[in-house]
Amino acid sequence: MGRIIAIDYGKKRTGLAVSDPLQLIAGGLTTVNSHEAVAFLKKYAATETVDVFVLGEPRQLNNEPSENALRVELFRKNLQKAIPAIPVQMMDERFTSVLAHQAMLDGGLKKKQRQNKELVDELSATILLQTYLESIRK
Protein backbone atom coordinates (compact mmCIF):
# COMPACT_ATOMS: atom_id res chain seq x y z
CA MET A 1 0.00 0.00 0.00
CA GLY A 2 1.10 3.51 -0.69
CA ARG A 3 0.57 6.70 1.21
CA ILE A 4 -2.34 9.09 0.84
CA ILE A 5 -1.68 12.81 0.74
CA ALA A 6 -4.27 15.40 1.73
CA ILE A 7 -4.04 18.90 0.31
CA ASP A 8 -5.57 22.02 1.86
CA TYR A 9 -5.00 24.40 -1.05
CA GLY A 10 -5.15 28.12 -0.39
CA LYS A 11 -4.45 31.31 -2.25
CA LYS A 12 -1.03 31.79 -0.61
CA ARG A 13 -0.25 28.59 1.29
CA THR A 14 -1.03 24.92 0.92
CA GLY A 15 -1.14 22.60 3.91
CA LEU A 16 -0.16 18.99 3.32
CA ALA A 17 -0.71 15.85 5.37
CA VAL A 18 0.34 12.27 4.70
CA SER A 19 -0.82 8.87 5.86
CA ASP A 20 1.41 6.08 7.06
CA PRO A 21 1.99 3.29 4.49
CA LEU A 22 -0.84 1.22 6.01
CA GLN A 23 -3.23 4.16 5.52
CA LEU A 24 -4.30 4.17 9.17
CA ILE A 25 -2.90 7.37 10.63
CA ALA A 26 -2.78 10.93 9.29
CA GLY A 27 0.12 13.19 10.13
CA GLY A 28 1.09 16.69 9.12
CA LEU A 29 3.68 16.84 6.35
CA THR A 30 4.39 20.53 5.74
CA THR A 31 3.06 23.80 4.41
CA VAL A 32 4.34 25.11 1.08
CA ASN A 33 3.72 28.21 -0.98
CA SER A 34 0.77 27.42 -3.22
CA HIS A 35 2.66 28.18 -6.42
CA GLU A 36 5.23 25.51 -5.39
CA ALA A 37 2.74 22.82 -4.37
CA VAL A 38 2.64 20.82 -7.63
CA ALA A 39 6.45 20.72 -7.85
CA PHE A 40 6.70 19.65 -4.20
CA LEU A 41 4.14 16.86 -4.68
CA LYS A 42 5.82 15.68 -7.88
CA LYS A 43 9.16 15.43 -6.05
CA TYR A 44 7.54 13.67 -3.07
CA ALA A 45 5.73 11.16 -5.32
CA ALA A 46 9.04 10.36 -7.02
CA THR A 47 10.50 9.14 -3.71
CA GLU A 48 7.44 7.68 -1.97
CA THR A 49 4.60 5.50 -3.21
CA VAL A 50 1.43 7.60 -3.22
CA ASP A 51 -1.92 5.95 -3.96
CA VAL A 52 -4.15 9.01 -4.02
CA PHE A 53 -4.27 12.75 -3.44
CA VAL A 54 -7.20 14.01 -1.39
CA LEU A 55 -7.90 17.62 -2.27
CA GLY A 56 -10.05 19.76 -0.05
CA GLU A 57 -13.11 21.05 -1.89
CA PRO A 58 -14.00 24.51 -0.62
CA ARG A 59 -17.73 24.93 -0.07
CA GLN A 60 -19.89 27.41 1.78
CA LEU A 61 -22.40 26.41 4.43
CA ASN A 62 -25.18 26.37 1.79
CA ASN A 63 -23.09 23.85 -0.21
CA GLU A 64 -22.27 26.40 -2.92
CA PRO A 65 -18.63 26.61 -4.06
CA SER A 66 -16.61 29.15 -2.10
CA GLU A 67 -14.51 31.95 -3.57
CA ASN A 68 -11.45 29.67 -3.60
CA ALA A 69 -13.19 26.95 -5.66
CA LEU A 70 -11.90 28.18 -9.04
CA ARG A 71 -8.30 28.25 -7.79
CA VAL A 72 -8.68 24.75 -6.34
CA GLU A 73 -10.10 23.45 -9.62
CA LEU A 74 -7.20 24.95 -11.58
CA PHE A 75 -4.77 23.40 -9.09
CA ARG A 76 -6.51 20.01 -9.46
CA LYS A 77 -6.12 20.15 -13.25
CA ASN A 78 -2.45 21.15 -12.97
CA LEU A 79 -1.78 18.37 -10.46
CA GLN A 80 -3.47 15.73 -12.64
CA LYS A 81 -1.51 16.94 -15.66
CA ALA A 82 1.80 16.87 -13.76
CA ILE A 83 1.19 13.50 -12.04
CA PRO A 84 -1.41 11.63 -14.13
CA ALA A 85 -0.71 8.23 -12.52
CA ILE A 86 -2.07 9.32 -9.12
CA PRO A 87 -5.83 9.98 -8.87
CA VAL A 88 -7.19 13.08 -7.15
CA GLN A 89 -10.21 12.64 -4.88
CA MET A 90 -12.17 15.75 -3.91
CA MET A 91 -13.46 15.97 -0.34
CA ASP A 92 -15.54 18.59 1.43
CA GLU A 93 -13.21 20.69 3.57
CA ARG A 94 -15.81 22.72 5.44
CA PHE A 95 -14.96 23.24 9.09
CA THR A 96 -11.40 21.88 8.85
CA SER A 97 -9.93 25.27 9.82
CA VAL A 98 -12.38 25.60 12.71
CA LEU A 99 -11.51 22.08 13.88
CA ALA A 100 -7.80 22.88 13.53
CA HIS A 101 -8.15 25.94 15.75
CA GLN A 102 -10.14 23.91 18.29
CA ALA A 103 -7.49 21.17 18.29
CA MET A 104 -4.84 23.82 18.92
CA LEU A 105 -6.86 25.18 21.85
CA ASP A 106 -7.45 21.70 23.22
CA GLY A 107 -3.75 20.95 22.84
CA GLY A 108 -2.89 23.92 25.00
CA LEU A 109 -1.05 25.94 22.37
CA LYS A 110 -0.42 29.54 23.31
CA LYS A 111 -2.08 32.37 21.39
CA LYS A 112 1.11 33.16 19.44
CA GLN A 113 1.37 29.52 18.29
CA ARG A 114 -2.33 29.44 17.30
CA GLN A 115 -1.76 32.45 15.03
CA ASN A 116 0.77 30.50 12.98
CA LYS A 117 -1.14 30.19 9.68
CA GLU A 118 1.22 27.54 8.32
CA LEU A 119 0.45 25.32 11.30
CA VAL A 120 -3.29 25.89 10.87
CA ASP A 121 -3.07 24.91 7.17
CA GLU A 122 -1.06 21.77 7.92
CA LEU A 123 -3.42 20.79 10.73
CA SER A 124 -6.44 21.41 8.45
CA ALA A 125 -4.92 19.03 5.88
CA THR A 126 -4.34 16.48 8.64
CA ILE A 127 -7.99 16.68 9.72
CA LEU A 128 -9.09 16.35 6.08
CA LEU A 129 -6.91 13.26 5.69
CA GLN A 130 -8.05 11.64 8.94
CA THR A 131 -11.67 12.16 7.88
CA TYR A 132 -10.92 10.57 4.51
CA LEU A 133 -9.15 7.60 6.12
CA GLU A 134 -12.11 7.01 8.41
CA SER A 135 -14.51 7.18 5.44
CA ILE A 136 -12.66 4.53 3.43
CA ARG A 137 -12.58 2.16 6.43
CA LYS A 138 -16.39 2.10 6.65
N, C-alpha and C positions, 0 to 999 in steps of 0.2 A: 504494500500500500504506500501511496505517496502522501505528501502533506497537502493540506488545504490552506489557501491564503485568503484572508478576508481583507477587503479594501474599503476604507472610509474616505472616499474622494472628496476633496474640498477645493475651493477656488485657489487657495494658496498652499495648503498642506494636505498631505494624504497619510492617514494612519494605516498601518499594516499590522496584521496579526497572523500567526501561523499555528497550525495544529502540530501535534507530535505525529510521528509516522503511523501510529495506530489509529489516528483520527479520533482520539478520545478527549484530549485536553487542548484548550486554546490558550495561547500565550502571546503577549505583545511582541512584535518584531522590531518596529521602528516607525519613525515618522519621516517622510521625505518631502521635498518641495514637489508640488503637483506636476510641474513640467518635467521632472526627473523620474516620475513614478514608473512609466513604461520601461525605461532603460534599466532601472533598479530591478524590476520584476523579471525582465529578460535575463539579466545577469544571475539573479537568484535561481531561476528555473534551469539555468545551464549547469548549476552545481548541485541542486537538490531535485528530487522527483516531486513534482507538483501534479496532483490529480485534477484540481479545479480551483478557479478563482471565484470567490463570493464577493460580489460588488454590491455595496449598499445602494439601494434605490431610494432617492429622496422623495418623500411624499408629505403632503400637508395632512392635518387632522381629518379633513374631508375626503381624503384619498386622492386628491388632485396632485399632479406633479408639482414639486416645489421649484423655486427659482433656479436651483442648481441642477435640475434634471437634464437640461440640454447639455451642460458641461459633462455630466456623468455619462450621458449617451455617447458623446464624442469620444470620451476617454475609453468607453467600452469598445467602440469600433476600432480605435487605435491599438488597444491591447490585443484584440482578436486578430488584427492584421499583423502585429508584431510577433505574436505567439499563437499561431492558429491551432497547434496541437493540444492546447489546454482550454477546455470549455470555461465560459464565464456564466455563472448563475447569478441572477439578480435576486436581492432579498430586501424586503422592507426594512429601512433603517430608522424609522420613527422611534423616538425616545432613547436611542443609544447614547446620545450626549447627556441627556438627563440622568440616565442610569449610571453613566461614567462619573458624573459629578457626585451622585449619591454614593457610589462605591468609594470615591475619594474621601467623602465625609465620614463614611462608616469605617474606613481604614485609618482614620485619625490624621490625615494629611493636613498640614497647616495651610492657612489661606494663601500664602505665597506659592506653595506647591500646587494648590488647586487652580491657580491662575495660569499654570503652564499649559498653553494650548496644544503643544506637541504631545504632552502626556494625555490630555483629554482625547485627542484624535486617535492615539494608539489604543487607549482603553476602550474607546467607542468601537474600534475595529475588533478588539478582543471580545467584546460583548456580542457584536454581530456574528462573529465566528462561533462562539459558544452556543448561541441560539441556533445557528445552522447545524452544528454538530448534534445538538439535542433533537432537531427535527428529522435528521436522517436516521437516527437510532430508533425512531418510533415506527 
